[in-house]
Amino acid sequence: MGSALRAAVNATSATPSKPGRTARRRRLRGWLNSTEWVLAGVAILFLLAYAWPILQPDLGPSWKRICSTVECAAWLVFLLDYGLRLWVGTGARTSPSTSSIC
């Protein structure tokens, strides 16, 4: 998903830009580059925390609580990343009326 967003950002760099749009693109590229591996690690932690109680039903209540906490923390990280991508990437896309859809 990060590579698709990066490709979309790079595709818009060929179009004429307004002042300030280049800075937004740089910020978005920097954010994508700095969070790609972090989000992959968070996704792996989320999958482990989600699967462990299912694969081991007799898991103790404290471990189930830890897994639930890790799941919630991962969702918060994903939501924070999504919100920051929207905030940083504002104006980085072309409007649907000016872009071609295949």
Backbone as CSV, one residue per row, in Angstrom:
resi,resn,N_x,N_y,N_z,CA_x,CA_y,CA_z,C_x,C_y,C_z
1,MET,0.816,-1.180,0.000,0.000,0.000,0.000,0.864,1.250,0.000
2,GLY,1.933,1.237,0.728,2.829,2.385,0.749,3.416,2.661,-0.609
3,SER,3.740,1.609,-1.368,4.317,1.809,-2.690,3.285,2.382,-3.651
4,ALA,2.008,2.017,-3.510,0.967,2.566,-4.372,0.789,4.057,-4.105
5,LEU,0.797,4.431,-2.830,0.676,5.849,-2.491,1.895,6.618,-2.962
6,ARG,3.075,6.011,-2.804,4.308,6.651,-3.273,4.263,6.848,-4.785
7,ALA,3.739,5.856,-5.533,3.632,5.971,-6.990,2.673,7.089,-7.366
8,ALA,1.579,7.218,-6.618,0.627,8.297,-6.890,1.253,9.660,-6.633
9,VAL,2.038,9.762,-5.565,2.711,11.034,-5.262,3.734,11.354,-6.343
10,ASN,4.499,10.354,-6.769,5.489,10.580,-7.816,4.837,10.923,-9.145
11,ALA,3.663,10.349,-9.433,2.976,10.628,-10.680,2.515,12.076,-10.742
12,THR,2.146,12.645,-9.602,1.688,14.028,-9.598,2.847,15.015,-9.706
13,SER,4.070,14.528,-9.515,5.199,15.450,-9.568,5.478,15.924,-10.992
14,ALA,4.935,15.222,-12.005,5.139,15.637,-13.385,4.167,16.742,-13.784
15,THR,3.097,16.933,-13.022,2.119,17.956,-13.346,2.582,19.297,-12.795
16,PRO,2.148,20.386,-13.429,2.518,21.706,-12.897,2.007,21.850,-11.467
17,SER,2.826,22.424,-10.624,2.442,22.510,-9.215,2.245,23.951,-8.781
18,LYS,1.447,24.095,-7.769,1.217,25.391,-7.145,2.292,25.604,-6.093
19,PRO,2.544,26.838,-5.690,3.508,27.066,-4.615,3.063,26.350,-3.352
20,GLY,3.978,25.700,-2.709,3.671,24.984,-1.485,3.380,23.508,-1.711
21,ARG,2.991,23.153,-2.939,2.678,21.756,-3.223,3.939,20.897,-3.179
22,THR,5.061,21.429,-3.623,6.319,20.685,-3.603,6.728,20.364,-2.172
23,ALA,6.556,21.309,-1.276,6.893,21.073,0.133,6.010,19.985,0.714
24,ARG,4.716,19.984,0.343,3.813,18.947,0.825,4.224,17.580,0.309
25,ARG,4.635,17.520,-0.959,5.086,16.247,-1.530,6.327,15.744,-0.817
26,ARG,7.252,16.651,-0.526,8.463,16.254,0.199,8.129,15.721,1.585
27,ARG,7.210,16.396,2.277,6.798,15.934,3.603,6.138,14.567,3.516
28,LEU,5.295,14.359,2.511,4.617,13.078,2.355,5.611,11.971,2.039
29,ARG,6.550,12.227,1.140,7.575,11.225,0.834,8.414,10.906,2.062
30,GLY,8.780,11.931,2.829,9.550,11.713,4.047,8.781,10.874,5.050
31,TRP,7.467,11.168,5.189,6.647,10.391,6.114,6.547,8.939,5.648
32,LEU,6.340,8.721,4.361,6.249,7.358,3.832,7.545,6.586,4.063
33,ASN,8.666,7.238,3.794,9.960,6.569,3.966,10.260,6.257,5.425
34,SER,9.859,7.137,6.320,10.215,6.929,7.727,9.288,5.966,8.456
35,THR,8.102,5.711,7.922,7.151,4.867,8.652,6.903,3.504,8.021
36,GLU,7.449,3.245,6.869,7.143,1.996,6.164,7.472,0.760,7.004
37,TRP,8.698,0.670,7.516,9.108,-0.503,8.287,8.497,-0.520,9.678
38,VAL,8.269,0.643,10.239,7.627,0.705,11.554,6.212,0.129,11.470
39,LEU,5.470,0.520,10.443,4.112,0.013,10.278,4.104,-1.482,9.972
40,ALA,5.100,-1.965,9.257,5.198,-3.409,9.003,5.411,-4.157,10.323
41,GLY,6.258,-3.629,11.187,6.480,-4.244,12.496,5.230,-4.216,13.360
42,VAL,4.509,-3.098,13.334,3.270,-2.992,14.102,2.237,-3.985,13.571
43,ALA,2.190,-4.165,12.257,1.254,-5.128,11.664,1.570,-6.551,12.108
44,ILE,2.841,-6.892,12.168,3.233,-8.229,12.622,2.853,-8.420,14.095
45,LEU,3.121,-7.412,14.916,2.723,-7.492,16.331,1.209,-7.649,16.466
46,PHE,0.464,-6.916,15.648,-0.989,-7.021,15.681,-1.441,-8.440,15.329
47,LEU,-0.877,-8.999,14.263,-1.262,-10.352,13.864,-0.938,-11.383,14.945
48,LEU,0.218,-11.248,15.569,0.576,-12.162,16.651,-0.374,-12.026,17.837
49,ALA,-0.678,-10.802,18.215,-1.570,-10.566,19.348,-2.991,-11.022,19.049
50,TYR,-3.401,-10.934,17.811,-4.737,-11.370,17.418,-4.819,-12.898,17.370
51,ALA,-3.781,-13.537,16.833,-3.821,-14.983,16.610,-3.525,-15.802,17.869
52,TRP,-2.700,-15.298,18.746,-2.268,-16.081,19.898,-3.433,-16.586,20.754
53,PRO,-4.377,-15.735,21.159,-5.504,-16.252,21.960,-6.383,-17.248,21.198
54,ILE,-6.422,-17.148,19.884,-7.216,-18.086,19.086,-6.507,-19.433,19.007
55,LEU,-5.202,-19.396,18.808,-4.440,-20.639,18.672,-4.210,-21.337,20.013
56,GLN,-4.254,-20.588,21.090,-4.074,-21.160,22.424,-5.235,-20.697,23.318
57,PRO,-6.377,-21.396,23.219,-7.577,-20.955,23.945,-7.428,-20.945,25.469
58,ASP,-6.524,-21.755,26.007,-6.357,-21.793,27.462,-5.351,-20.754,27.969
59,LEU,-5.113,-19.748,27.167,-4.193,-18.672,27.534,-4.724,-17.960,28.780
60,GLY,-3.836,-17.606,29.677,-4.231,-16.944,30.921,-4.861,-15.584,30.682
61,PRO,-5.687,-15.131,31.638,-6.372,-13.842,31.464,-5.422,-12.651,31.347
62,SER,-4.301,-12.706,32.026,-3.365,-11.576,31.929,-2.746,-11.514,30.531
63,TRP,-2.448,-12.664,29.938,-1.905,-12.679,28.581,-2.957,-12.252,27.562
64,LYS,-4.203,-12.639,27.794,-5.285,-12.198,26.898,-5.438,-10.676,26.957
65,ARG,-5.294,-10.136,28.165,-5.379,-8.678,28.331,-4.220,-7.987,27.623
66,ILE,-3.019,-8.573,27.714,-1.857,-8.012,27.024,-2.077,-8.036,25.515
67,CYS,-2.582,-9.159,25.012,-2.845,-9.261,23.570,-3.877,-8.230,23.128
68,SER,-4.915,-8.059,23.918,-5.946,-7.075,23.601,-5.375,-5.657,23.608
69,THR,-4.506,-5.376,24.562,-3.865,-4.060,24.632,-2.981,-3.813,23.415
70,VAL,-2.238,-4.827,22.991,-1.386,-4.693,21.802,-2.242,-4.447,20.564
71,GLU,-3.374,-5.159,20.450,-4.273,-4.946,19.318,-4.788,-3.506,19.287
72,CYS,-5.243,-3.022,20.438,-5.755,-1.643,20.507,-4.666,-0.627,20.197
73,ALA,-3.475,-0.858,20.708,-2.359,0.055,20.436,-2.022,0.057,18.943
74,ALA,-2.060,-1.113,18.313,-1.777,-1.182,16.875,-2.823,-0.401,16.093
75,TRP,-4.096,-0.550,16.449,-5.140,0.215,15.767,-4.920,1.721,15.936
76,LEU,-4.515,2.127,17.125,-4.245,3.556,17.344,-3.092,4.045,16.468
77,VAL,-2.047,3.232,16.341,-0.914,3.598,15.487,-1.366,3.705,14.040
78,PHE,-2.176,2.737,13.583,-2.662,2.765,12.201,-3.538,3.988,11.951
79,LEU,-4.418,4.303,12.892,-5.277,5.477,12.742,-4.471,6.771,12.766
80,LEU,-3.489,6.834,13.642,-2.624,8.011,13.689,-1.874,8.184,12.372
81,ASP,-1.332,7.094,11.848,-0.630,7.158,10.570,-1.570,7.599,9.453
82,TYR,-2.781,7.050,9.436,-3.754,7.422,8.407,-4.090,8.906,8.480
83,GLY,-4.346,9.386,9.686,-4.651,10.803,9.855,-3.495,11.700,9.446
84,LEU,-2.281,11.313,9.815,-1.123,12.129,9.442,-0.869,12.093,7.939
85,ARG,-1.123,10.950,7.304,-0.989,10.888,5.842,-1.987,11.810,5.165
86,LEU,-3.206,11.847,5.706,-4.201,12.768,5.146,-3.784,14.217,5.357
87,TRP,-3.302,14.514,6.550,-2.902,15.887,6.863,-1.695,16.320,6.032
88,VAL,-0.670,15.473,5.966,0.546,15.818,5.231,0.290,15.823,3.738
89,GLY,-0.559,14.920,3.271,-0.784,14.790,1.836,-1.874,15.665,1.284
90,THR,-2.421,16.572,2.078,-3.486,17.438,1.601,-3.013,18.234,0.398
91,GLY,-3.763,18.106,-0.668,-3.419,18.823,-1.894,-2.402,18.115,-2.755
92,ALA,-1.938,16.947,-2.357,-0.933,16.239,-3.145,-1.551,15.506,-4.327
93,ARG,-2.867,15.267,-4.285,-3.530,14.564,-5.375,-4.207,15.554,-6.298
94,THR,-4.441,15.119,-7.518,-5.206,15.946,-8.438,-6.676,15.664,-8.209
95,SER,-7.514,16.584,-8.575,-8.942,16.379,-8.384,-9.455,15.371,-9.406
96,PRO,-10.556,14.667,-9.108,-11.064,13.656,-10.032,-11.429,14.226,-11.402
97,SER,-11.808,15.487,-11.462,-12.195,16.070,-12.750,-10.987,16.282,-13.664
98,THR,-9.795,16.395,-13.107,-8.611,16.625,-13.932,-7.749,15.389,-14.115
99,SER,-8.042,14.323,-13.389,-7.238,13.116,-13.529,-7.973,12.090,-14.364
100,SER,-7.213,11.277,-15.088,-7.843,10.252,-15.898,-7.871,8.945,-15.120
101,ILE,-8.980,8.251,-15.223,-9.114,6.954,-14.577,-9.084,5.907,-15.670
102,CYS,-7.925,5.287,-15.826,-7.694,4.268,-16.853,-8.502,4.533,-18.069
